[in-house]
Amino acid sequence: MVSQPLPPLNGTLSIFHFRYEALRILKQTLQHRDVLIARLPSETGLLAIQAARELNKPWAVEVIGTAEEYCDNSFGKLLSPIVKHRMQKAVRHAPAAMYATNRFLQSCYPCMGRVVSCSPVHIPMLSAEVDMARLDRISTCFDREVYRIGLYGGMLGPAKGIDTALYALNKVRQLTIKKVQLDIIGSGDSSRWRRMAEDLGINDCVSFNEAVPSGSSMDQWLDGLDVYVQPSRRESSPSALMKAMSRGLPVFGSKVGGITELLAPEQLMQPEDDNRLAMLICDLLNDITKQRRMSGRSMETISAYTAGHLHVKRQEFFDYIINKVMTRHGRREFVESKPYDY
């Protein structure tokens, strides 16, 4: 959307120093646009909303995460309360909002306008081949030497609960005679977690690898796992968890954010509860019937998030925005939209 590059807005000092320059560029760009859809949380998105309101342009928001997650990755915790307040105000007054969750983000950032729930994660149509391949792998669980656990660690920060997974793995090794391997992928410095694994004496059964791109590479990695865990401290839109479920993997996660909308109570644990995570893994490892049942549940749950289902919701959202633009230009509305579920 921006024809002229924006100055960096990735730190406290840069925000204060480049704020007005960024706002000027955004206003200049929006002069030649009909509508703005701002993805939040984002400093650029919040400034773009300000620019659209000053220009009296139609605008809407897409809410994909929380201010706390954004500030963890960008500015640190210092600005988190300020960003949260600005984001709550922007979403509350948005004419329309599309949320990445069904309930969690809506409760954090309510909107008084038109609302739709639509995950940004692309889940292709599920196939019987994927289901059969997963069941075949489960049936050979006791024949294989290594039971593989997967975790996507993002930027390898503390929010993903990597330490919880390492502590749980240490306990699993003490509770079972089967060899267990924890595969962690992510982009960032893994030295902290490598040292922790060495201190726990489990460095021989933990691997750290660069994050693989979405698509066939991610599918191949997931298909080689036996269970996927997401013991996050914060997780608004658990995209990696959803990808894992789409490959028929049994999954466990912490009782936070959007994870609770996807998993049953018996699949959940409190953040940092490595004892429960270890017990959940051990129970699953020794029970093929439970593995099959959880695999089926993953496929059944994620079927509601496939591209075909979400395309309809996304199209209705954009139809509504287009109608707003046509109305403002004094033209008759010609895009038919079905009512949303509030």
C-alpha positions in Angstrom: 0.0 0.0 0.0 2.8 2.4 0.9 4.5 3.8 -2.3 7.3 5.6 -0.3 9.2 3.5 2.2 8.3 4.1 5.8 11.0 4.9 8.4 11.7 2.1 10.9 9.1 1.9 13.7 10.6 -1.1 15.6 11.7 0.5 18.8 10.8 3.1 21.4 13.2 5.8 20.2 12.4 5.2 16.5 8.6 5.6 17.2 9.1 8.9 18.8 11.6 10.1 16.3 9.9 9.0 13.0 6.3 9.1 14.1 5.3 12.3 12.2 7.3 11.4 9.2 5.6 8.0 9.0 2.2 9.6 9.5 2.9 12.1 6.6 3.8 9.2 4.2 0.7 7.2 5.2 -1.6 10.2 4.6 0.0 10.9 1.3 -0.5 7.3 0.2 -4.1 7.0 1.5 -5.0 10.1 -0.5 -5.1 7.8 -3.6 -6.8 4.9 -1.9 -10.5 4.2 -1.3 -10.3 2.2 1.9 -7.8 1.1 4.6 -7.7 -2.3 6.3 -5.2 -2.2 9.1 -3.7 -5.4 10.6 -3.2 -5.1 14.3 -1.2 -5.2 16.5 1.2 -3.0 14.5 2.5 0.5 15.1 2.2 1.1 11.3 -1.4 -0.1 11.5 -2.3 2.2 14.3 -0.7 5.2 12.5 -2.5 4.3 9.3 -5.8 4.3 11.2 -5.0 7.8 12.4 -4.2 8.9 8.9 -7.5 7.4 7.5 -9.6 9.1 10.2 -7.9 12.5 9.5 -8.6 12.0 5.8 -12.1 10.8 6.4 -11.4 7.5 4.6 -13.3 4.3 5.3 -11.3 1.9 7.4 -11.5 -1.5 9.1 -9.2 -3.7 11.2 -7.9 -7.3 11.2 -6.9 -8.3 14.7 -4.4 -11.2 14.7 -2.7 -10.9 18.1 -2.4 -9.0 21.4 -0.3 -6.0 22.3 1.6 -8.0 24.8 2.8 -10.5 22.1 3.7 -7.6 19.8 5.7 -5.7 22.4 7.5 -8.9 23.4 8.7 -9.1 19.8 9.3 -5.5 19.1 9.7 -3.0 22.0 9.9 -4.9 25.2 7.3 -4.7 28.0 7.7 -1.0 28.7 5.3 0.2 26.0 2.9 -2.7 26.3 0.2 -1.0 28.4 0.3 2.1 26.0 0.0 0.0 22.9 -2.8 -2.1 24.4 -4.8 1.0 25.3 -4.3 2.5 21.8 -5.3 -0.8 20.2 -8.4 -1.2 22.3 -9.5 2.3 21.4 -8.9 1.7 17.7 -10.7 -1.6 17.5 -13.6 -0.4 19.7 -14.4 2.4 17.2 -13.6 0.4 14.0 -16.6 0.2 11.6 -15.7 -3.5 11.1 -13.3 -5.9 12.6 -12.1 -9.4 11.5 -10.6 -11.5 14.3 -8.2 -14.4 14.1 -10.0 -16.2 17.0 -13.6 -17.1 17.8 -13.6 -15.6 21.3 -10.2 -14.7 22.8 -9.2 -11.6 20.9 -12.8 -10.4 20.8 -12.8 -10.4 24.6 -9.5 -8.5 24.7 -10.4 -6.0 22.0 -14.2 -5.7 21.6 -15.6 -3.8 18.5 -18.8 -1.9 18.4 -19.1 -2.3 14.6 -19.5 -5.3 12.2 -17.6 -8.3 13.5 -16.4 -11.6 11.9 -14.2 -14.4 13.1 -11.8 -15.7 10.5 -8.4 -17.3 11.1 -5.5 -16.0 8.9 -3.9 -19.4 8.9 -4.2 -21.2 5.5 -5.4 -24.7 6.0 -5.9 -26.6 2.7 -8.7 -29.0 2.2 -8.1 -32.1 4.3 -7.4 -35.4 2.4 -8.0 -39.0 3.2 -4.4 -39.7 2.3 -3.1 -37.5 5.2 -5.5 -39.3 7.6 -4.4 -42.7 6.4 -0.7 -41.9 6.6 -1.1 -40.7 10.2 -3.0 -43.8 11.2 -0.3 -46.0 9.5 2.4 -44.1 11.6 0.4 -44.6 14.8 0.1 -48.3 14.1 3.9 -48.7 14.1 4.4 -46.6 17.2 5.7 -49.5 19.3 8.0 -50.8 16.4 10.0 -47.6 16.0 13.0 -46.9 18.2 12.3 -43.1 18.7 9.1 -41.3 19.6 9.3 -37.8 18.2 7.8 -34.7 19.8 7.6 -31.4 17.9 7.5 -27.8 19.0 7.5 -24.6 16.9 9.5 -22.0 18.9 8.9 -18.9 16.8 11.8 -16.6 17.6 12.9 -19.0 20.4 11.8 -16.6 23.1 10.4 -17.5 26.5 6.8 -17.0 25.4 6.7 -20.3 23.5 7.4 -22.4 26.7 10.5 -24.1 25.4 11.8 -24.4 29.0 8.5 -26.2 29.9 9.0 -28.7 27.1 12.6 -29.4 28.1 11.6 -30.0 31.8 8.8 -32.2 30.6 11.1 -34.2 28.3 13.5 -34.8 31.2 10.6 -36.3 33.3 9.4 -38.4 30.3 12.8 -39.9 30.0 12.6 -41.0 33.6 9.1 -42.4 33.2 9.5 -44.5 30.1 12.1 -46.8 28.6 11.3 -45.7 25.1 13.7 -43.3 23.5 12.0 -39.9 23.0 13.3 -37.0 20.8 12.2 -33.4 21.0 12.5 -31.5 17.7 12.4 -27.7 18.1 12.3 -25.4 15.1 12.5 -21.6 15.1 14.4 -18.6 14.1 16.6 -17.0 16.8 19.4 -17.7 19.3 19.0 -21.2 20.7 22.1 -21.1 22.9 20.1 -20.5 26.1 17.9 -23.6 25.5 20.9 -25.7 24.5 22.6 -24.9 27.8 19.4 -25.8 29.6 19.2 -29.1 27.8 22.9 -29.8 28.7 22.2 -28.9 32.4 19.3 -31.4 32.4 21.4 -34.0 30.7 19.0 -34.4 27.8 21.0 -32.6 25.0 21.4 -36.0 23.2 17.6 -36.1 22.6 16.9 -32.5 21.7 17.5 -30.9 18.3 17.2 -27.3 17.2 16.7 -26.4 13.6 15.8 -23.4 11.5 12.1 -22.8 11.0 10.9 -24.5 7.8 8.7 -22.5 5.3 5.0 -23.2 5.1 4.0 -25.7 2.5 5.5 -29.1 1.7 8.5 -28.6 3.9 6.4 -27.9 7.0 4.1 -30.8 6.1 7.1 -33.1 5.8 8.4 -32.1 9.2 5.0 -32.5 10.9 4.4 -35.9 9.2 7.6 -37.2 10.8 6.4 -36.4 14.4 4.3 -38.5 16.7 2.9 -35.7 18.9 3.0 -31.9 18.7 3.1 -29.7 21.9 2.6 -25.9 22.3 3.2 -25.1 26.0 3.1 -21.3 25.4 2.8 -18.6 28.0 0.9 -16.5 25.4 -0.6 -17.6 22.1 -3.4 -15.6 20.5 -3.6 -17.3 17.1 -1.7 -20.7 17.3 -1.0 -21.2 13.7 1.7 -23.9 14.1 -0.7 -25.9 16.3 -3.4 -25.6 13.6 -1.0 -26.8 11.0 -0.1 -29.8 13.2 -3.8 -30.6 13.6 -4.3 -30.5 9.9 -1.7 -33.3 9.5 -3.7 -35.5 12.0 -1.2 -35.1 14.8 -2.2 -35.6 18.5 -1.6 -32.3 20.1 -1.2 -30.8 23.6 -1.1 -27.1 24.6 -1.3 -24.6 27.4 -4.5 -23.1 28.6 -4.0 -19.7 27.1 -5.4 -17.5 24.3 -6.7 -19.2 21.1 -5.3 -22.6 22.1 -8.3 -23.2 24.4 -10.7 -22.8 21.4 -9.1 -25.7 19.6 -8.3 -28.3 22.3 -10.4 -30.3 24.7 -9.8 -29.9 28.5 -7.9 -33.2 28.6 -5.4 -31.9 26.1 -4.7 -28.7 28.1 -2.2 -27.7 30.8 -1.5 -24.6 32.7 1.5 -22.6 31.5 4.8 -23.8 33.0 3.1 -27.1 34.2 5.8 -29.4 33.0 4.6 -32.2 35.3 1.2 -32.4 33.6 2.8 -32.1 30.1 5.1 -35.0 30.9 2.2 -37.2 32.1 0.1 -36.3 29.0 3.0 -37.4 26.7 3.6 -40.6 28.6 0.0 -41.6 28.7 -0.3 -41.0 24.9 3.0 -42.8 24.1 1.7 -46.0 25.7 -1.8 -46.0 24.3 -2.2 -46.4 20.5 -6.0 -46.2 20.9 -5.7 -42.8 22.5 -3.3 -41.7 19.7 -5.9 -42.7 17.1 -8.7 -41.0 18.9 -6.7 -37.7 19.3 -5.6 -37.8 15.7 -9.3 -38.1 14.6 -10.2 -35.2 16.9 -7.5 -33.0 15.4 -8.8 -33.6 11.9 -12.4 -33.1 12.9 -11.7 -29.8 14.8 -9.5 -28.3 12.1 -12.0 -29.1 9.3 -13.9 -25.9 10.3 -10.8 -23.8 9.6 -10.0 -25.0 6.1 -9.7 -22.5 3.3 -13.1 -23.3 1.8 -14.9 -22.5 5.0 -13.0 -19.4 5.8 -13.2 -18.0 2.3 -16.9 -17.3 2.7 -16.4 -15.4 5.9 -13.5 -13.4 4.5 -15.5 -12.6 1.4 -18.4 -11.3 3.4 -16.1 -9.1 5.3 -14.6 -7.5 2.2 -18.0 -7.2 0.6 -19.2 -5.2 3.6 -16.1 -2.9 3.2 -16.7 -2.5 -0.5 -20.3 -1.5 0.2 -19.2 1.1 2.6 -16.9 2.6 0.0 -19.6 2.6 -2.7 -22.0 4.3 -0.3 -19.5 7.0 0.5 -19.0 7.7 -3.2 -22.8 8.1 -3.7 -23.2 4.9 -5.7 -25.7 2.2 -5.1 -24.6 -0.9 -3.2 -24.2 -3.8 -5.6 -22.2 -6.3 -3.6 -24.6 -8.7 -1.7 -23.4 -9.7 1.8 -25.0 -12.2 4.1 -25.4 -11.1 7.8 -22.6 -12.0 10.2 -22.9 -14.0 13.3 -22.2 -11.8 16.3 
